[in-house]
Amino acid sequence: MSVTEQARRARTAAEALAVATRTAKDAALHAMADALVARTPEIVAANGADLAAGREAGLSAAILDRLALDEGRVAGIAEALREMAGLPDPVGEVLRGSTLPNGLELRQIRVPFGVVGIIYEARPNVTVDAAGICLKSGNAALLRGSSSAAHSNAALVAVLRDAIAGAGLPADAVQLLDATTRDSVKELMRARGLVDVLIPRGGASLIRTVVEESTVPVIETGVGNCHVYVDAAADVGKAAAITLNAKTQRLSTCNTAESLLVHAGIADAFLPPVLAAFAEAGVTVHGDARVAAYSDAVVAATDEDFATEYLSADIAVAVVDSLDAAVGHIRRYGSGHTDAIVTDSQSAAREFVARVDSAAVMVNASTRFTDGGEFGFGAEIGISTQKLHARGPMGLPELTSTKYVVTGDAHLRG
């Protein structure tokens, strides 16, 4: 089936979803969750085929980790759908309303986008997350995953479609596009008028391609070159704990810290124990000359190192002479995702927050908290680093647009 035909079917499904009650949508989400658990063996078997092919193709450990599913992960994905069912339905929410001087009643309400296309890499859990958040927000989903997860995604979507249809909603609310050819991506990016918005999730090259080549409007998610800046007024113990958590709690996520900036005034106290902790954790430090002076294990850093989203056991580290220098470094190399300051100085924290132009700015907290679940949104489709419509973790409200409803009583404009 062509992408155009799938998009037409999605548009028909979207019409039904737009008027579906919360009860109906939540029942479908619970049915999807139950079906995932019940059919876990076939999902894990399909995933095994992808993992075997990935190992043979030489995929990195980080990519294989993103790709892997087991009984526990499937159960976690299913539980996320149940939690989503418990969230408020954004559709129909009144954002503002008033009675105009002429007596007209004006309301601005949330409405679904319609058909949402999602292009993503590796992670099969995104298949379920995207399907669920689109359905809950009243949108039909066209999913184009990577070829590396083709078997997993096909199994997951087959389960989800059966469950959705069994719950009385159109199965075409969720469709999987062919991942064996790039043509499906090109067709999806050109389906303006059938697809309302595209959301790319993946590496920098994927996102750049979609943004530059799509005629369909794009909500841009961004790569995560996230920074931790340890200020001169930081508590060394707290700063070390935050830094290590931001880098090592999970290596393969976009909110993992990839760069560490240390104020010269605290470097002597902070860097020796932190560099030792990195070495113990197997993290390679790419540092400037001032950092290298503290350890022979430091690899000389290049400009490219400071601009890299590693997604691996690597981190770029530099010593800076001031908060101003730290902000300048972040503005030069950062990706606008998440940046953190560790400090006991309220004035330093206020200045950092005001000057760092990122979707999320952390004060004395790990960058790993930039996440829809951690923010209490319950679900997210991705983390947007753009400045239009949505920025930061994109929850259910960000998967909607608005319309104005104007009610009169034979009102005529004079």
C-alpha positions in Angstrom: 0.0 0.0 0.0 1.3 3.4 -0.9 2.0 6.1 1.7 -0.6 8.3 0.1 -3.3 5.6 0.5 -2.2 5.0 4.1 -2.5 8.8 4.7 -6.0 8.9 3.2 -7.0 6.0 5.5 -5.4 7.8 8.5 -7.4 11.0 7.6 -10.7 9.0 7.7 -9.7 7.5 11.0 -8.8 10.9 12.4 -12.3 12.1 11.6 -13.6 9.4 14.0 -11.0 10.0 16.6 -11.7 13.8 16.7 -15.2 13.1 18.1 -14.4 10.0 20.2 -15.2 10.4 23.8 -12.5 10.2 26.5 -14.2 7.0 27.7 -13.8 5.4 24.3 -10.1 6.5 23.9 -9.2 5.4 27.4 -10.8 2.0 26.9 -8.7 1.6 23.7 -5.5 2.5 25.6 -6.3 -0.1 28.3 -7.1 -2.7 25.6 -3.7 -1.9 23.9 -1.9 -2.3 27.2 -3.6 -5.7 27.9 -2.9 -6.9 24.4 0.8 -6.1 24.7 1.2 -8.1 27.9 -0.8 -11.0 26.5 1.2 -11.2 23.3 4.6 -10.5 24.8 6.2 -13.7 23.6 5.6 -12.9 19.9 6.8 -9.3 20.5 10.0 -10.5 22.2 10.6 -13.1 19.4 10.3 -10.4 16.7 12.6 -8.2 18.7 15.1 -11.0 18.9 15.3 -11.1 15.1 16.1 -7.4 15.0 18.8 -7.7 17.7 20.4 -10.6 15.9 20.5 -8.6 12.7 21.7 -5.5 14.5 24.7 -7.4 16.1 25.6 -8.8 12.7 25.4 -5.3 11.2 27.8 -4.1 14.0 25.3 -1.7 15.7 26.8 -0.1 18.8 26.0 -1.2 22.3 24.0 2.0 22.9 21.8 1.4 19.8 21.3 -2.2 20.7 20.2 -1.1 24.2 17.7 1.2 22.7 16.4 -1.5 20.4 16.1 -4.3 23.0 12.7 -5.5 24.4 12.2 -8.1 27.1 9.2 -9.1 29.2 10.0 -6.3 31.7 10.3 -3.6 29.1 7.1 -4.6 27.4 5.3 -4.6 30.7 6.7 -1.1 31.3 5.5 0.1 27.9 2.0 -1.3 28.6 1.9 0.4 32.0 2.7 3.7 30.3 -0.4 3.3 28.2 -2.5 2.7 31.3 -1.0 5.8 32.9 -1.8 7.7 29.8 -5.4 6.7 30.1 -5.5 8.3 33.5 -4.4 11.7 32.2 -6.8 14.5 31.4 -8.1 14.6 27.8 -6.8 17.8 26.2 -9.4 17.8 23.4 -12.1 20.3 24.1 -10.2 22.1 26.8 -11.2 25.8 26.8 -8.0 27.9 26.8 -9.8 31.3 27.0 -13.2 32.6 26.6 -15.1 35.9 26.9 -18.3 37.7 26.0 -17.5 40.5 23.5 -19.1 43.9 23.9 -21.5 43.0 21.0 -22.7 40.0 22.9 -20.9 37.3 20.9 -19.5 34.5 23.0 -15.9 33.6 22.1 -14.0 30.5 23.1 -10.7 29.1 22.1 -10.6 25.3 22.5 -8.1 22.5 21.9 -8.6 20.3 18.9 -6.5 17.4 17.4 -4.0 18.1 14.6 -5.6 15.3 12.6 -2.9 13.1 11.1 0.5 13.0 12.7 3.5 11.5 11.0 6.4 10.4 13.2 9.8 9.4 11.8 12.1 7.8 14.3 15.1 5.6 14.8 15.8 2.3 16.6 13.6 2.5 19.8 10.5 0.2 19.3 9.1 1.7 22.5 8.5 4.9 20.6 6.1 2.9 18.4 3.8 2.3 21.3 4.3 5.7 23.0 3.6 7.5 19.8 0.5 5.4 19.0 -0.8 6.0 22.5 -0.2 9.7 22.8 -1.7 10.3 19.3 -4.8 8.3 20.1 -5.4 10.0 23.4 -5.0 13.4 21.8 -7.5 12.4 19.0 -4.9 12.1 16.2 -4.2 9.3 13.8 -0.6 8.2 13.7 1.6 7.3 10.7 4.7 5.6 12.1 7.9 5.3 10.1 10.5 3.5 12.3 13.9 2.4 11.3 14.8 -0.8 9.4 16.8 -1.9 12.4 13.5 -2.3 14.4 11.3 -3.5 11.5 10.3 -6.9 13.0 9.6 -5.4 16.4 7.6 -2.5 15.1 5.5 -4.7 12.8 4.7 -7.0 15.7 3.8 -4.1 18.0 1.6 -2.3 15.5 -0.2 -5.6 14.7 -1.0 -6.0 18.4 -2.1 -2.3 18.8 -4.3 -2.3 15.7 -6.1 -5.5 16.8 -6.7 -4.0 20.2 -7.9 -0.6 18.9 -10.4 -2.3 16.5 -11.6 -4.5 19.3 -12.3 -1.5 21.4 -14.5 0.0 18.7 -12.2 2.6 17.2 -10.7 2.5 13.7 -7.6 0.3 13.4 -6.2 2.8 10.9 -5.7 5.2 13.9 -2.3 3.5 13.9 -0.4 2.5 10.8 3.2 1.5 10.1 5.0 2.6 7.0 7.4 0.5 5.1 10.9 0.8 6.6 12.7 -1.1 3.9 12.9 1.8 1.5 13.7 5.5 1.8 10.8 6.2 -0.6 8.3 5.9 2.3 10.1 8.8 4.1 10.1 11.0 1.0 6.4 10.3 0.3 5.5 11.1 3.9 7.4 14.4 3.8 5.6 15.3 0.7 2.1 14.4 1.9 1.0 17.9 2.6 -2.8 18.2 2.7 -3.1 14.6 4.0 -0.6 14.7 6.9 -1.0 17.7 9.2 2.4 17.6 11.0 5.6 15.6 11.1 7.7 14.9 14.1 11.2 13.5 13.6 12.9 11.7 16.5 16.5 10.6 16.1 19.9 11.9 15.3 21.0 15.2 14.0 21.1 14.1 10.3 17.6 12.6 10.4 16.1 15.8 12.0 18.0 18.1 9.6 16.8 16.1 6.6 13.1 16.2 7.7 13.3 19.9 8.5 15.0 20.9 5.3 13.1 18.6 2.8 9.5 18.3 4.2 6.6 20.2 2.7 4.5 19.1 5.7 4.9 21.3 8.8 7.5 19.9 11.2 7.7 20.1 15.0 11.5 19.8 15.4 12.9 17.7 18.2 16.5 18.2 18.9 19.7 16.5 19.7 20.9 16.8 23.3 24.4 18.3 23.7 23.5 19.0 27.4 25.9 20.8 29.7 26.5 20.8 33.4 28.2 24.0 34.7 29.8 23.7 38.1 30.0 27.2 39.5 32.6 28.6 41.9 30.0 28.7 44.6 29.0 25.0 44.2 29.0 22.4 46.9 31.6 19.9 45.7 29.8 16.8 46.9 26.5 17.9 45.4 28.1 18.9 42.2 29.9 15.6 41.8 26.7 13.6 42.5 24.7 15.7 39.9 27.5 15.5 37.3 27.8 11.7 37.6 24.1 11.1 37.5 23.7 13.4 34.5 26.4 11.5 32.6 26.2 7.9 33.7 22.6 7.2 34.8 21.8 6.2 31.2 24.2 6.9 28.4 21.9 6.6 25.4 19.3 9.4 26.1 19.1 12.9 24.7 19.0 14.4 28.2 22.3 12.8 29.2 25.1 15.3 29.9 27.7 15.4 27.2 29.7 18.4 28.4 31.0 19.5 31.7 32.2 23.1 32.5 34.0 23.7 35.7 34.8 27.2 37.1 38.5 27.7 37.7 37.9 28.7 41.3 36.6 25.2 42.2 38.6 23.1 39.8 41.3 22.0 42.2 38.7 20.6 44.7 36.2 19.3 42.2 38.1 17.8 39.2 40.4 15.2 40.9 37.6 13.2 42.5 35.2 13.6 39.6 37.8 12.5 37.0 38.6 9.5 39.2 34.9 8.7 39.4 34.6 8.9 35.6 37.5 6.6 35.2 35.9 4.1 37.6 32.6 4.3 35.6 34.5 3.7 32.3 33.8 7.2 31.0 36.4 8.7 28.7 37.1 12.4 29.4 37.9 14.6 26.4 39.3 17.6 28.1 41.1 20.9 27.4 44.7 21.5 28.5 43.6 22.7 31.9 41.6 19.6 32.6 44.4 17.3 31.3 46.7 18.8 34.0 44.7 16.8 36.5 44.9 13.4 35.0 47.0 11.5 32.4 43.8 9.6 31.3 42.3 12.7 29.8 42.1 12.7 26.0 42.9 16.1 24.3 39.5 17.6 23.3 38.8 19.2 19.9 36.1 21.7 18.9 34.2 18.7 17.5 34.3 17.0 20.9 32.6 20.0 22.5 29.9 20.0 19.8 29.2 16.2 20.0 26.2 14.3 21.3 28.1 11.2 22.2 25.3 8.9 23.5 28.2 6.8 24.8 30.7 6.7 27.7 32.4 9.9 26.7 32.2 13.5 28.0 33.8 16.7 27.0 35.2 18.8 29.9 36.6 22.3 30.1 37.7 24.7 32.8 36.2 28.2 32.4 37.1 31.4 34.2 33.7 32.8 34.8 29.9 32.2 34.5 30.1 34.5 31.5 32.6 32.2 29.8 30.4 29.2 30.6 27.3 30.8 29.1 29.4 31.7 26.0 30.6 28.1 25.7 27.0 26.8 25.9 25.7 29.3 23.4 28.5 28.3 21.0 28.3 24.5 21.3 24.9 23.7 22.9 21.9 22.3 21.2 19.2 24.2 23.1 18.0 21.1 24.9 18.9 21.0 28.6 21.7 22.8 30.5 22.4 22.8 34.2 24.1 25.0 36.8 25.3 23.7 40.2 25.7 26.6 42.6 24.8 27.8 46.1 24.7 31.4 44.7 21.2 32.7 44.0 22.5 35.5 41.9 24.6 33.1 39.8 21.6 30.8 39.3 19.4 33.7 38.3 21.9 34.9 35.7 22.4 31.5 34.3 18.7 30.9 33.9 18.2 34.2 32.3 21.0 33.9 29.8 21.0 30.3 28.8 18.5 29.9 25.9 17.6 26.2 26.2 14.3 24.4 26.4 15.0 23.4 30.0 17.5 24.9 32.4 18.3 23.0 35.6 19.4 24.6 38.9 21.1 22.1 41.2 19.5 19.1 39.4 20.5 16.5 36.9 19.9 17.1 33.2 18.2 13.6 33.2 15.0 15.1 34.6 14.1 16.7 31.3 11.4 14.1 30.5 7.7 14.2 30.2 7.2 11.5 32.8 9.6 13.2 35.3 7.8 16.6 34.7 4.5 15.0 35.6 3.1 15.1 32.0 2.7 11.3 32.0 3.7 10.9 28.4 5.7 12.7 25.8 6.2 12.4 22.0 9.7 13.9 22.2 11.5 16.9 23.4 11.3 20.0 21.2 14.2 22.4 21.0 12.4 24.8 18.6 10.5 27.9 19.8 7.2 27.7 17.9 4.1 26.0 19.4 5.9 23.5 21.6 9.2 23.6 23.5 10.7 21.0 25.9 8.9 17.7 26.6 5.9 17.5 24.3 2.9 16.0 26.2 -0.7 15.6 25.2 -1.5 19.3 25.0 1.4 19.8 22.5 -0.3 17.2 20.2 -3.2 19.6 19.7 -4.0 22.8 17.9 -6.8 25.2 18.7 -9.9 26.6 17.1 -12.2 29.5 17.9 -15.8 28.9 18.6 -18.0 32.0 18.2 -21.6 31.8 19.3 -24.1 34.5 18.5 -27.9 35.2 18.3 -28.5 36.4 14.8 -25.5 38.7 15.1 -24.7 40.6 11.9 -21.7 42.8 11.3 -22.6 46.3 10.4 
